[in-house]
Amino acid sequence: MDSTTAGYVIIDGVRAAKTLASAPTSTSWAVLGSFEGGQAAWATNELVDSYGSGLNLIATASLSPIADFEGLADAAMAGTLTPDQKLVYVAFLAALKNENPYELELDDYRRGTAEQNWDALLSCQSAQRSALAEQIPPDDLRPTTPEALATLHGYLQKTTRRSWCSSTRPASSTTTLNVSTGRVATLPTT
């Protein structure tokens, strides 16, 4: 997921909701997200000062945001992805391919069981997806070469934008909660 785009989409969604509402609405709003949504909420927090004019973001909560996509690439190369990480990795690869159809070669990152069940791994059937993820051997999602790993790192660095372990917005202007194990919670210094 491109976190910058997700942040813009959330802000644009708030603007659209205000425009479409039949009753008067407040300019104050908050955003809550978990996992990929947590990353989107965090990006919204970072973008609102430059892109959210006329809106008053009062709080964001990023619950278990995916803060280290680069770790997925290294885990795939090492063959240590958990089943849940495999599903995130597959979804991320699919999103990268959609955004870079001519540059990204999926076969550098998938083969065997993963390739044969690609559409099912991306489906909305969570029980089926989880069962398939359990069956994928490490080599089926391992980048084929160190160059493929380096290419993936390049995409991951672009997608992650900045370090998600600290917000660039002043803590006094909004509340940012990153509630996930081992992550820092930043609260306003009022």
C-alpha positions in Angstrom: 0.0 0.0 0.0 1.2 3.5 -0.8 0.8 5.2 2.5 0.9 8.7 1.0 -2.0 7.9 -1.4 -4.0 6.3 1.4 -3.6 9.5 3.5 -4.8 11.6 0.6 -7.8 9.3 0.1 -8.8 9.6 3.7 -8.6 13.4 3.6 -10.5 13.5 0.3 -13.1 11.2 1.8 -13.7 13.6 4.6 -14.1 16.4 2.2 -16.5 14.4 0.1 -18.6 13.4 3.1 -18.9 17.0 4.2 -20.0 18.0 0.6 -22.5 15.2 0.3 -24.0 15.6 3.8 -27.5 17.0 3.8 -27.2 18.6 7.2 -24.5 21.0 8.3 -21.4 19.2 9.5 -18.4 20.1 11.7 -14.9 20.6 10.3 -13.6 18.6 13.2 -12.9 14.9 12.6 -10.8 12.0 13.7 -9.4 8.9 12.0 -9.0 5.3 13.3 -7.3 2.5 11.5 -5.7 -0.9 12.1 -3.0 -2.7 10.1 -3.0 -1.2 6.6 -5.7 1.2 7.9 -3.4 2.1 10.8 -0.7 3.0 8.3 -3.2 5.1 6.3 -4.3 6.9 9.5 -0.7 7.7 10.4 -0.1 9.0 6.8 -3.2 11.2 7.2 -1.8 12.6 10.4 1.4 13.6 8.6 -0.3 15.0 5.5 -3.2 17.0 7.0 -1.2 20.2 7.6 -0.3 20.5 4.0 -3.3 18.9 2.3 -6.2 19.2 4.8 -7.0 22.9 4.7 -10.4 23.8 6.1 -10.5 20.6 8.1 -9.7 20.2 11.8 -8.1 16.8 12.5 -8.4 16.4 16.2 -7.1 12.8 16.7 -5.7 9.8 14.9 -5.4 6.3 16.2 -3.1 3.9 14.4 -3.7 0.4 15.8 -1.0 -2.1 14.9 0.0 -0.3 11.7 2.3 -2.1 9.4 5.3 -0.1 10.2 8.1 -2.1 8.7 7.4 -3.4 5.2 11.1 -3.8 4.6 11.2 -6.5 7.3 8.8 -8.5 5.1 11.3 -8.6 2.3 14.1 -9.7 4.5 11.9 -12.3 6.1 10.8 -13.6 2.7 14.5 -13.9 1.7 15.3 -15.7 4.9 12.3 -17.9 4.6 10.8 -16.9 7.9 7.5 -15.3 7.0 4.6 -16.3 9.3 1.4 -17.3 7.6 -0.1 -13.8 8.4 3.0 -12.1 7.0 2.8 -14.2 3.8 -0.7 -12.8 3.2 0.4 -9.2 3.8 3.5 -9.9 1.5 1.3 -11.3 -1.2 -1.1 -8.4 -1.1 1.8 -6.0 -1.1 3.4 -7.7 -4.1 0.0 -7.6 -5.9 -0.4 -3.9 -5.2 3.1 -3.2 -6.4 2.4 -5.1 -9.6 -0.8 -3.1 -10.2 1.1 0.2 -9.7 4.2 -0.9 -11.7 2.8 -3.3 -14.3 5.9 -3.0 -16.6 8.6 -2.7 -14.1 7.9 -5.3 -11.5 8.3 -9.0 -12.4 6.2 -11.0 -10.0 8.0 -14.2 -11.0 11.0 -12.8 -9.1 9.0 -13.1 -5.9 6.5 -16.0 -6.3 6.5 -19.5 -7.7 5.0 -23.0 -6.9 2.1 -23.0 -4.5 2.1 -19.2 -4.2 1.9 -18.7 -7.9 -0.7 -21.5 -8.5 -3.0 -20.1 -5.8 -2.3 -16.3 -6.3 -5.9 -15.3 -6.9 -7.2 -17.3 -4.0 -4.5 -15.7 -1.7 -5.9 -12.3 -2.7 -9.5 -13.2 -2.3 -11.8 -12.2 0.5 -12.2 -15.7 1.8 -10.1 -15.4 4.9 -10.3 -19.0 6.0 -9.2 -20.2 2.6 -6.4 -17.6 2.4 -5.1 -18.6 5.9 -5.2 -22.3 5.0 -3.3 -21.6 1.8 -0.7 -19.4 3.5 0.0 -22.3 5.9 0.8 -24.5 2.9 3.3 -22.2 1.1 6.9 -23.3 1.6 9.5 -20.6 2.2 11.1 -20.9 -1.3 7.8 -20.1 -3.0 7.9 -16.5 -1.8 11.6 -15.9 -1.6 13.1 -13.3 -3.9 15.0 -15.1 -6.6 18.2 -13.1 -6.4 19.9 -10.5 -4.3 19.0 -8.0 -7.1 15.3 -8.9 -6.8 15.6 -8.3 -3.0 17.3 -4.9 -3.6 14.5 -4.0 -6.1 11.9 -4.9 -3.5 13.7 -2.9 -0.8 13.5 0.1 -3.2 9.8 -0.2 -3.6 9.3 -0.7 0.2 11.3 2.3 1.1 9.2 4.4 -1.3 6.0 3.0 0.1 6.9 3.4 3.8 7.7 7.1 3.2 9.4 7.9 6.5 10.0 6.1 9.7 6.6 5.2 11.1 8.0 5.0 14.6 7.7 8.8 15.0 5.3 11.3 13.6 6.5 14.5 11.9 3.5 16.5 13.2 4.0 18.3 16.5 2.5 16.3 19.3 0.7 19.4 20.6 -1.5 19.6 17.5 -3.0 16.2 17.5 -3.0 12.9 19.4 -1.3 10.0 17.7 -1.7 6.6 19.3 0.2 3.7 17.8 -1.1 0.8 19.9 0.9 -2.2 19.0 3.3 -4.4 20.8 6.7 -2.8 21.2 5.7 0.4 19.5 5.8 3.9 20.9 2.6 5.8 21.8 3.0 9.6 21.2 0.6 11.9 23.1 0.3 15.7 23.0 2.5 17.8 25.3 -0.2 20.3 26.3 
